[in-house]
Amino acid sequence: MRMKKFLMASAIIAASTSMAAEVISPEDWKLYQEGINPGEIFAEEVGGKLFNKPMGPEGKSCASCHTKNGEVEEKVATAAAYYPKYDKSCGKVINLEQRIQLCQAKYQKVKPFSLKSKENVALTTYLYYLAAGTPIKIDLSEPHVKEYHDYGRYVFTLKRGKRNLSCQVCHEFAVGHVLRMQPLYPLGTQTINGSKGKANASLWPAYRMTKDKVFTLQQRFLGCQKQAGQKKLPLGSKEMVALEVYIKSLANGVELKTPGLRR
């Protein structure tokens, strides 16, 4: 039985690596083979440059407000671990991508990068890169966040689309099975059907080898929704932010390992 499981796991890894090699760019494949996560390069070279780039009529950069003595302030360098959170200025719970947009509009006085843009993803990934090693802490004692958490659980369990699937079907009911050459695990730290959760939220944003680019957690949700035959929810919508609150809260206490490296 152990040998059978070993052979199955080896086949899955080999197939995943082969698939990645067919899609990943030659430059990123070389980095991957050298043990370097291309997502970290993206965070530093694209996100880091944007963080320091002056923009708007006053030539302000993110660094203008958030660095001291050449170092990013700790409250900003660890902020990714605490989002989504309630923002008084807009009266709702927002994620880090939306916080970036608010800063761009209010302080840099520029048109914010769209949530699906490479620039917003790069800045988000850079901030998560800085926060790597910080334990996730979604504050469920805050009433608005708790409301979003509960709504996120509802979105997680809601069956919809032509296949009548929900997040719960794959990540609770079908845990222990294999889907598209990948074992299904719980998304938090709990153990279901003998399989311990991987605290997936601690890995996103992540560089996906089969897509050759970095995706945020909400963008990963979109991929799942497409595969499940569901109508995709808009990035930044209450449903998506609520789902992010719920999924990320399942990894509360787990250190961020961002950007992750996923198939």
C-alpha positions as CSV (number, residue, x, y, z in Angstrom):
1,M,0.0,0.0,0.0
2,R,2.9,2.4,0.9
3,M,4.6,1.6,-2.4
4,K,1.4,2.3,-4.3
5,K,1.0,5.7,-2.6
6,F,4.6,6.5,-3.3
7,L,4.3,5.6,-7.0
8,M,1.1,7.7,-7.3
9,A,2.7,10.7,-5.6
10,S,5.8,10.4,-7.8
11,A,3.6,10.2,-10.9
12,I,1.7,13.3,-9.8
13,I,4.9,15.3,-9.2
14,A,6.5,14.1,-12.5
15,A,3.3,15.1,-14.5
16,S,3.1,18.4,-12.8
17,T,6.8,19.2,-13.4
18,S,6.5,18.1,-17.0
19,M,3.3,20.3,-17.5
20,A,5.1,23.3,-16.0
21,A,8.1,22.9,-18.2
22,E,5.9,23.1,-21.3
23,V,4.3,26.4,-20.2
24,I,6.8,28.3,-18.0
25,S,9.1,30.7,-19.8
26,P,12.7,29.5,-20.4
27,E,14.0,32.3,-18.1
28,D,11.7,31.4,-15.3
29,W,12.3,27.6,-15.8
30,K,16.0,28.2,-15.4
31,L,15.3,30.1,-12.1
32,Y,13.0,27.3,-10.9
33,Q,15.7,24.6,-11.7
34,E,18.2,26.7,-9.7
35,G,15.9,26.6,-6.7
36,I,14.7,30.2,-7.1
37,N,11.1,31.2,-6.9
38,P,10.3,33.4,-9.9
39,G,7.6,35.0,-7.8
40,E,10.2,36.5,-5.5
41,I,12.0,38.0,-8.5
42,F,8.7,39.5,-9.7
43,A,8.0,40.9,-6.2
44,E,11.4,42.6,-6.0
45,E,12.0,43.8,-9.5
46,V,8.4,44.8,-10.5
47,G,6.6,45.3,-7.2
48,G,9.6,46.9,-5.5
49,K,10.2,49.3,-8.3
50,L,6.6,50.4,-8.3
51,F,6.7,50.9,-4.5
52,N,9.6,53.3,-5.0
53,K,8.2,55.0,-8.2
54,P,7.1,58.6,-7.8
55,M,3.6,59.1,-9.3
56,G,0.9,61.8,-9.5
57,P,1.1,65.6,-9.5
58,E,3.2,65.7,-6.3
59,G,5.5,62.9,-7.3
60,K,4.7,60.7,-4.3
61,S,5.7,57.1,-4.1
62,C,4.6,54.4,-1.6
63,A,8.0,54.7,-0.2
64,S,7.5,58.5,0.4
65,C,5.0,57.7,3.2
66,H,6.1,54.3,4.3
67,T,9.9,54.2,4.7
68,K,12.1,55.5,7.5
69,N,15.9,55.5,7.3
70,G,15.7,53.6,4.0
71,E,13.6,50.8,5.5
72,V,9.9,50.0,5.0
73,E,8.0,50.8,8.2
74,E,7.1,47.6,10.2
75,K,3.4,48.4,10.1
76,V,3.5,48.3,6.3
77,A,6.1,45.5,6.0
78,T,3.8,43.2,8.0
79,A,0.4,44.6,6.9
80,A,-0.3,41.8,4.5
81,A,-0.8,39.4,7.3
82,Y,-3.7,41.4,8.7
83,Y,-5.8,41.9,5.5
84,P,-8.6,41.8,4.7
85,K,-9.6,44.3,7.4
86,Y,-12.2,46.9,8.1
87,D,-11.4,50.4,6.7
88,K,-13.2,53.3,8.3
89,S,-12.6,55.7,5.4
90,C,-14.7,53.6,3.1
91,G,-16.9,51.9,5.7
92,K,-16.3,48.3,4.6
93,V,-13.9,45.4,4.8
94,I,-11.3,45.6,2.1
95,N,-8.3,43.5,1.1
96,L,-4.7,44.6,0.5
97,E,-5.3,45.2,-3.2
98,Q,-8.1,47.6,-2.5
99,R,-6.0,49.3,0.2
100,I,-3.4,50.0,-2.5
101,Q,-6.1,51.5,-4.7
102,L,-7.2,53.8,-1.9
103,C,-3.7,55.1,-1.3
104,Q,-3.2,55.7,-5.0
105,A,-6.4,57.8,-5.2
106,K,-6.2,59.6,-1.9
107,Y,-2.4,60.3,-1.5
108,Q,-0.8,59.9,-4.9
109,K,-3.8,61.4,-6.6
110,V,-3.6,59.0,-9.6
111,K,-6.1,56.7,-11.2
112,P,-5.7,53.4,-9.2
113,F,-4.3,50.3,-10.9
114,S,-7.2,47.9,-11.6
115,L,-7.4,44.8,-9.4
116,K,-6.6,42.6,-12.4
117,S,-3.6,44.6,-13.5
118,K,0.0,43.4,-13.4
119,E,0.9,46.6,-11.5
120,N,-1.6,46.0,-8.7
121,V,-0.6,42.3,-8.4
122,A,3.1,43.3,-8.3
123,L,2.6,45.8,-5.5
124,T,0.4,43.4,-3.6
125,T,3.0,40.6,-4.1
126,Y,5.8,42.9,-2.9
127,L,4.0,43.7,0.3
128,Y,3.3,40.0,0.9
129,Y,6.9,39.3,0.2
130,L,7.9,41.8,2.9
131,A,5.5,40.2,5.3
132,A,6.7,36.6,4.8
133,G,7.3,35.0,8.2
134,T,4.6,37.1,9.8
135,P,1.7,35.1,11.4
136,I,-1.7,35.6,9.7
137,K,-4.1,37.4,12.0
138,I,-7.6,38.1,10.7
139,D,-9.3,40.0,13.5
140,L,-12.6,38.2,13.9
141,S,-13.3,40.2,17.1
142,E,-14.0,43.2,14.8
143,P,-17.8,43.1,14.1
144,H,-17.5,44.0,10.4
145,V,-14.8,41.4,9.8
146,K,-16.8,38.8,11.6
147,E,-19.8,39.6,9.4
148,Y,-17.7,39.2,6.3
149,H,-16.3,35.9,7.7
150,D,-19.7,34.5,8.2
151,Y,-20.8,35.6,4.8
152,G,-17.6,34.1,3.4
153,R,-18.5,30.8,4.9
154,Y,-21.9,31.0,3.2
155,V,-20.2,31.7,-0.2
156,F,-17.8,28.8,0.5
157,T,-20.7,26.4,1.0
158,L,-23.0,27.7,-1.7
159,K,-23.5,25.3,-4.6
160,R,-23.9,27.0,-8.0
161,G,-23.1,26.8,-11.7
162,K,-23.7,24.1,-14.2
163,R,-21.9,21.5,-12.2
164,N,-23.7,22.4,-8.9
165,L,-20.4,22.7,-7.0
166,S,-19.1,24.7,-4.1
167,C,-15.7,25.3,-2.6
168,Q,-16.9,23.0,0.2
169,V,-17.4,20.1,-2.1
170,C,-13.7,19.9,-3.1
171,H,-12.1,21.1,0.1
172,E,-14.2,19.4,2.7
173,F,-16.4,16.6,1.2
174,A,-13.9,15.3,-1.3
175,V,-10.8,15.7,0.8
176,G,-8.5,12.7,0.3
177,H,-9.4,12.3,-3.3
178,V,-7.4,13.4,-6.3
179,L,-8.6,16.0,-8.8
180,R,-6.7,16.9,-12.0
181,M,-3.6,15.0,-10.7
182,Q,-3.6,16.8,-7.3
183,P,-4.7,15.5,-3.9
184,L,-7.4,17.6,-2.3
185,Y,-6.7,19.0,1.1
186,P,-8.6,21.1,3.6
187,L,-7.8,24.8,3.1
188,G,-7.1,25.6,6.7
189,T,-5.1,23.7,9.4
190,Q,-7.8,21.2,10.4
191,T,-7.7,17.5,9.5
192,I,-10.5,16.1,7.4
193,N,-10.7,12.4,6.4
194,G,-7.2,11.9,7.7
195,S,-5.8,14.7,5.6
196,K,-4.3,17.7,7.4
197,G,-4.9,21.1,5.9
198,K,-2.1,23.0,4.2
199,A,-3.2,26.5,5.3
200,N,-3.3,27.5,1.7
201,A,-3.9,31.1,2.3
202,S,-0.4,31.4,3.7
203,L,1.0,30.8,0.2
204,W,-0.8,33.4,-1.8
205,P,0.0,35.4,-3.9
206,A,1.8,32.6,-5.6
207,Y,3.8,32.0,-8.8
208,R,1.9,29.4,-10.8
209,M,4.3,27.4,-13.0
210,T,1.6,26.2,-15.4
211,K,0.5,29.9,-16.0
212,D,4.0,31.4,-15.8
213,K,2.8,34.3,-13.7
214,V,1.9,35.4,-10.2
215,F,-1.7,35.2,-9.0
216,T,-3.4,36.7,-6.0
217,L,-5.7,34.6,-3.8
218,Q,-8.8,36.2,-5.3
219,Q,-7.5,35.5,-8.8
220,R,-7.0,31.8,-7.7
221,F,-10.7,31.9,-6.7
222,L,-11.6,32.9,-10.2
223,G,-9.7,30.0,-11.6
224,C,-11.6,27.6,-9.4
225,Q,-14.9,29.2,-10.3
226,K,-14.1,28.8,-14.0
227,Q,-13.2,25.1,-13.6
228,A,-16.4,24.5,-11.6
229,G,-18.5,26.0,-14.3
230,Q,-19.6,28.9,-12.2
231,K,-20.2,32.5,-13.1
232,K,-17.1,34.3,-12.0
233,L,-17.5,36.7,-9.1
234,P,-15.9,40.2,-9.7
235,L,-12.6,40.9,-8.0
236,G,-13.1,43.1,-5.0
237,S,-16.8,42.3,-4.7
238,K,-18.3,41.7,-1.2
239,E,-18.5,38.0,-2.0
240,M,-14.9,37.7,-3.0
241,V,-13.6,39.8,-0.1
242,A,-15.8,37.8,2.3
243,L,-14.5,34.5,0.8
244,E,-10.9,35.8,1.3
245,V,-11.6,36.7,4.9
246,Y,-13.0,33.2,5.6
247,I,-10.2,31.3,3.8
248,K,-7.5,33.4,5.3
249,S,-9.0,33.1,8.8
250,L,-8.6,29.3,8.5
251,A,-4.9,29.9,8.5
252,N,-4.8,32.3,11.4
253,G,-1.5,31.9,13.3
254,V,0.3,30.4,10.4
255,E,3.3,32.3,9.1
256,L,3.0,33.8,5.6
257,K,5.2,31.9,3.0
258,T,4.7,34.4,0.3
259,P,5.0,34.5,-2.6
260,G,4.3,30.8,-2.8
261,L,5.2,28.4,-5.6
262,R,2.3,26.4,-7.0
263,R,1.7,24.1,-10.0
